[in-house]
Amino acid sequence: MSDQRRQGGGGAGGSRGGHRGPRQKSRTAPSARSRQGDLPRSTALRVLRAVSHEGAYANLELPKALRRARLSGRDAGFATELTYGTLRMQGLYDAIIAEAAQRPVSKLDGGVLDVLRMGVHQVLGMRVPEHAAADQSVALARSVAGQGAAGLVNAVMRRIGERSREEWLEAVVPTEPVVERLSVAQSHPVWVVKALRQALIGHGVATAESADTVLEDLLAAHNVPADVTLVARPGLATVDELLAAGAQPGRWSPFAVELESGAPGDLEAVRDSRAAVQDEGSQLLALALAAAPVTPRSDGAPERWLDLCAGPGGKAGLLAALALQQDADLVANEVSEHRTDLVRQSLRPALTAAGEAGREIVVRTGDGREAGQEEPEAYDRVLVDAPCTGLGALRRRPEARWRRQPGDLVGLGPLQRELLASAIDATRPGGVIAYATCSPHLSETTFVVRDVLKKRDDVEAIDARELLAGAAVDELTGLGEGPHAQLWPHLHGTDGMFLALLRKKG
């Protein structure tokens, strides 16, 4: 039985209100303890090592590891929280470990550091008793780095258990400057904290005076696990079907539900790709594009839609369903053959439905930067879901905050601009282009749109806020000063999605 079963779990940002009576310290000598960690902890450690040393993605690696270990129920939940919580709070935990170990974390063996990060999270973030966290950490350290490492881990874990979370925060979090304080306390790299502060001001949801307070709310929201949100692809599945399977209604999208327990793959509609995991912000973006007014084709032909960067297929799946409902055709384009296969799998039921309805849905591999030249003015609605840093999805991909670097923007910026320019070229006069990113970073959002529009007189921005809010079933505010729209985890409970809508003149 896992310690979570005995104690109950805690969120990644969980806290402990001072001492809880006499502390239970491990008095067992390292050499006399378990030779290896229990299955949930050893599974979490394997995932963390794959993320930190092999460049793996936790959201892809963890499900495979849980299946291999045959973990389910509370043990799977324990391993999941241990993995994601450790990754989220890594920055804070490294500061605590450095203080307790009296050396920089860069001087520690990588495997030992992963073990210690997990140990800190159990004690300070999950309310696991100190003796259990220490014993298991020592066993894991022995398995990855030998007896000497086990002794070090035992000593560090003992020191960590001597203080409460609040005491550790007081010890390691600087009071000034604000950016440094928030970086450690909320466990984000300094450059990300600075970029998000600028984004809050630039998108018009904070002033220079209020930015620090709003920024703390945003960073804290990144440390709360995101809800599992599903989309019932219209015409292929219904919200009622998902509710009957145990889901709860969503907040914003008319096609959204939340799955409070269980795996999405347990639902028949998800297994059949009639429904899928999709953030509500992502759903609203697709709905806004589908609802944007376009000038009817002079020949009366059905509309043609293009998803320029369709992989791995979430937005394309919803767009395909919406296109069928609006008697339109869709091309889902993806530059990577592997991701094209994922798109094709996601669109299987829509492909079948299109054939039955006499409509055309095409999934293809191609460079989106060439679409405008190869198919000029061929489409009525074009989505550019541009590759980006993903700073708006840090709740779901916590390792991204540590893996991304400011230099990534240098390569992404030109690509984003080229894709948007290509999309405009591929759109016929009177048609609409949606430029979207899962990042609020100004260099990936408003600056991209501004730079492209400066060079063109054949396109104009329309109010994305109105269409985004119009797609929601509840009142949706806090989208910025316009004409573009920005969603926020701390305000809307969605990923930090950006949307600009442009109309081709003519």
N, C-alpha and C positions, 0 to 999 in steps of 0.2 A: 504494500500500500504506500502510495507516495505521501510526502509530507503535506502536499496540498490537500489531500483528502482529510488529513487530521486537523489542518489549521485553516483551510480556506485560502483562496488565492488573493492576490493584490494586483492592482494595475501597475503599469510601468512607472507611473508617477506617484505611486502610493507612498504614504508617509507613516512614520511611527511617532506617536506623541510622547516622547521622552521614554524613560525606563519603565519597564512593565514588571516591577518587582525584582527579586533576585535573578540575575542573569544565569542562564544555563550554559556554562562553558564546557567545551570538550576537554575532558581530563584523560582521554585515551591517548596513549603514545602513538605517534604516526605509524610506527612499525607494527602495531597491534590492530590497526583498523582494517576495514574492508580493502581488498586489493584492487577493486575497481568500482566505479560509480554505478548507481542503479540505472535501469534502462532509460527512464525519461531524461535523466541528466546527461547520460552518455550520448543519447541521441541529440540533445540540444547542443552538446559540445561538438559533435561531428559536423552539425550544420554551421556553427560559428566558425569552426576551422576552415570549412569549405568557403565561407564568405570572406574571411580575413586573409586566407592564404592562397585560395584558388580563384578568386574573383566571382564566386557563385552568387546567385540571387536567392535570398532567404525564402521569398514567396514561391520559388520553384523548387528549391532544395528541401525545404521542410516537409512538404507533403510526401515526397519520395522517401525521406528518412523515416517518417511516421509509418508508412506502409511497410518498409523493410523491417522495422522493429515491431510491427503488429501492435502498435499502441492505439488505443481508442479511449473514449470517455475522459475521465479525469486525468489519467496519465498523459493522454495526448494534449489535453488542455494545459497541464503543467509544463510539458516540454515546449508548447507553443508560446506561452507567456514567458518562460525562461529565455527562449531564443529571441523573441521580438523585444522584450523588455530590456534585455542586456544590450542589444544593438541600439535601442533608442537612447539609453542613458549612458552610453559608453564614455562620453566626454566627462561627465560628472564622476563616474566610477573610476576613470583613470586618474583623476585628481585625488580621489580618496585613496586609491591603491598606492600612488606615489608617496603620499603622506604616511601611510601605514607601513610601507616597505622601506621608507627613507631612501628612496632612489627613484630616478625617472623611470617611467614605464618602458621607455625605449631600451633600458638595460635588462629587461626581463625577457625570458624565452617566450616566443609567440604563443605556444600552447599553454604555458603557465599563466600568461596574461589573460587568455580566454577563460581559463578555469577561475581565476580570481575575479574577473568581471562577473561571471555567473554567480560566484559566491556572494559578492556584494549585493547583487540584485536580489538574491534569495533573502538576505538578512534585512536589507533596507527598502526593498521594493515589493516583497512578497510575504513578509511576516513569517518566513520559515524560521524555526528556532535556531539560534546560533550554533548549538552543538551539532545539529543535523546538517546544516549547511557546511560547517567546518569539516566534519567527518567525510562527507561526500566529496568536498573539494579536494581534500588530501588524497582520497582514493583516486580521483580523476587525475590529479597531478602526477601521482605515482605511475599511472598507466601511460601518460604521454611524455613524461620527462624523467622518471626515476625517483629513487628514494631521497636524494638531495633536494629535489624540487618539492617533494612532499613536506619536508621539514620547513622550507621557506613558506609554503602556502599555509601550513599550520600556524606559524607565527603571525603572518599577516592577517589571517582570518581572526585570530584571537584579538589582535589589536582593533580590527574593524568592529568586532562585537562589543568593545568596551564603550562605544558611543552610540547614541541614537542618531537617526537620520538628521534631525535638526541640529544636533551638535556637530555632525560632520559638515553640514552645509555652512555653519558658522566658521568652521575651521578652514575650509578650502575655497569658498566662494569670495572673490574680492568684492569690496563695496563700491569701488570706482575703478575705471569708468563704467558707465551703464552697459555698454556693449560687452565688455569683459565679464561683468557680473552675470548677464543673461546667458552668455556663451557657456559658462560653467554650470550655472544653476539649472538651465533648461537644456543643456547638453546639445549644443549646436556649434559648428565651427564659427569662428569670428566672422569670416567673410560672408557666410550665409546670414548671420544676424544682421550685418550691415546692409546686405542686399535686400532683405525682407523689410527692414526699416524704410529704406528708400522706396520700395514698392508700395508700402502702405501710404506713404505721402504722395507718391506719384500717381497712384490710382484714385486718390481723393477720398480715402476712408479714414485718414488721420492727418492731423496737422503736425507741424514741427513740435508744438508744445505737448500734444497728446500722444505722439508716436511711441514713446517708450512704454507707456501703459498698454496701448493696443498691441504693441510688439510682444510684450510678455504674454498676453492672452493668446496670440497666434502661436508662439513657440510652445506654450503649454498644451495647446490643442494638438500639436504634432506628436506629443508624447502620450496621447490617449488613443488606444487602439480604435481603428475605424470600424464602424458597423459593416457587416456583410450585407450589401445591397444587391438585389437582383432586379433585372428588367424582364417583364413579360412582353416579349416581342409581339406587337399588335398583329392580329390576324393569324398568329401561330400559337399563342398561349394567352391566357387571361390572368388578370390579377386574382380573380376569385379562385382559379385553379391553384395558384401558389399559396393563397391564404388557407385553402382547405388542406394543404400539405404542411401547415404549421407556421407559415411566415406571418409577419405583421405588416400593416400598411406602411408605405413610405410617406415622406413628408411633402416632397416637391413635385416629383414626376407622376403623372397619372398612370404610368406603367411600372412604378417602383414598389417593391416590398423589401422588408428587412428580415433577415434570417437570424434569429436570436440564438439558435443552437443547432447542432448538426452540421454536416458537410453539404455544400451546395450540390455536389454530385449525387447525393442521396435522392434528390428530387427528379422525377421522371422528365419533367419539362426541361431541366438543365441538361440531363444526359442526352436528350434529343436535340439540343441546341435551339429549342423553341423559346427558352429563357436562358439568361446568362448572368454571371456576376458583372455588375456595371454600376459605378458610382452615379448618384443622382445628378451631380453636376454634368457628367458626361452625357447622360440622357437628355438633359435640358438643352445642351448645345445642339444635339442632333434634331431635337424637336423645333428649336428656334430656326434652324436652317430650312427645315421642311415647311415651316409656316411663313417664311419671308415672302412677301409679294414679288412676283416676277411678271414681266410683260409676256402675254401669251405669244406663242409662236405664230407667225403669219400664215404658215401652212397648216396649222391646226394639228400638227403631229404631237405625240406624247412627249412630255418632258424627258430629258436625259440628265442623269445625275452622275457625279464623279466623286469618289472618295480617293483623293490623291495619294494618301499615305495610310493605307487601310489596315496594315498589320498592328496587332494580332487579330483584329476583327470585331472588337466590341462595338464601336460606333457604326462600322459597316453593317453589322447584324441588325441594329435598330434602323439604320437608314434603308436597308433592303426591305424591311417590313413596312416602313412608312411609304417607300416608293410604290410598293404593290398596292397599298391602300389608295394612293393618289394616281394610280394608273400610269406610273412612270417607269423608266428603265434605269438601271444602275450599273456603273462600272466601278469595281473595287480594285484599285491599283496598289501594288506593293513592290518595293525594290528588291526585297530579299525573297528568294525562292522558298526558304524554310518558313518564313512568316506568311508567304502567299498560301502555303498549305494550311496554315492555321486559319487564315481567312476563309478558305474554301470549306474547311470543316465547320467553322462557325456559321456559315451561310447555307449549309446543306438543306435545311427545311425550306428556306426562302428560294433556293434554286429550284427545288421541286415545285413549290407553289407558283413560281414564275412560269415554269413550263406549262402548268395546267391552265394558267390565266392568259397565256399567249404574250407574256411580257418577257423582257430580256434582262437577266442579271449575269454579268460577266466578271469573273475573278481572273486577274492577270498579273504577271510580273513585268515591271517596267520602271524606269527612272522617272519619277514625277517631275523632275526639272525639264524633261523633254516633252511632256504632254502638251504644253501650249503650242510648241512649234509643230508637233506631229498632228495635233487635232485642234486647229485654231477655231475658236468660237463654236465649239461643238456641243457645249453643255449649258444647261439652264441653272444648275446648282452644283457648286463645287466646294468640297470640304478639304481644307489643308490642316490636318491634325499633325502639326509639325513636330519633328524630333526636338527634344528640349532637355533641360537638366532635370526635370521632374521635381523641382522644389515645391510644387503644390501637392505632391503625393507622399510626403515624408511620413505620414501616419501609416501608410501601407508598405512603404519601402524604406525602412529606417536606415539601412546601410548606405542609401544614396547620399545622405548628408555627409558621410565620411569619405565616400568614394569620389564624389564630384569635386572638381577644383575650378577656380576662377578661369583657368586657361581653357576649360571646355567651351566657354562662350565664344572664344576666338574661332573655333571650328564650326560651331552651330550657327552663329550669326549669318554668315554668307549663305549657308544651306537654307536657312529659314527664308531669307529674302528671295533666293532663287526659286524656291517652291511657290511662294506667294505670287511672284511675277508670272510664273508658268501657269498657275491657276487662273490668273486674270486673263491671260492670253487664251486659255481654253474655254473661257466663258463667253457666251454670245451676248450682244447688247441687250440690256433689259434683264439679264441674269444676275445671280447673287453668288458671292464668294464668302465663305466662312473661314477665317483664320483662327485656329485654336491652339493653345498650348496648355499643358498641365504644369504651369509655372507662372508665378506672378512677376518674375524678374523683369524689370523694365527693358533690359537689353534683348529679351526674347518676346516681348509683347508690344507695347506702344511704340518703342523705337523702331522695331521691324516694320510695322504698318506705316509709320511716319516716313521712313526712308523710302519705301516703295512708292507711296503716294506722291512724294516729292518729284519723282521721275516720270509720273504719268498724269495725263489729263483726261483719260478715258474711264476713270473709276472714281467713285465717291463713297465716303463712309455713311452708313445709316445707323440709327440708334439700336444697338444690340440689346441694351437694357430693356427696352419696351418689348421686344420679341422674346427675350429670355424670361422676363416676368410673366408675359402672356402665356408661356408654355407651362407655367407652374400652377398647381392646384391650390396653393396657399399664397398669401401676399409675400412677395419676394422683394426685399429692399437691400440697401447697402451694397449696391453694385458699382458704385463710383460715380464720377461726374459726367461720364459719357464722352463721346458716343459709344465707346467700347464698354464691355462689362467684365467684371472680375468677381469671381466667387471666392469665398474664404472659409477654411475649416472652422475658425473660431466664431464666425458669424452665421454661417449657413449649414455647418455640419457636413459639407461636401469637400471634395478635393479642391485645391486652389486653381480652378479652371479659368482661363482667359478666353474671351470671345470678341472678335471684331467682325462685323458684317459690312461687306462692300458691294455696291451695285455697279455693274458695268453700264456706262452711259450709252445712249443711242436709242 
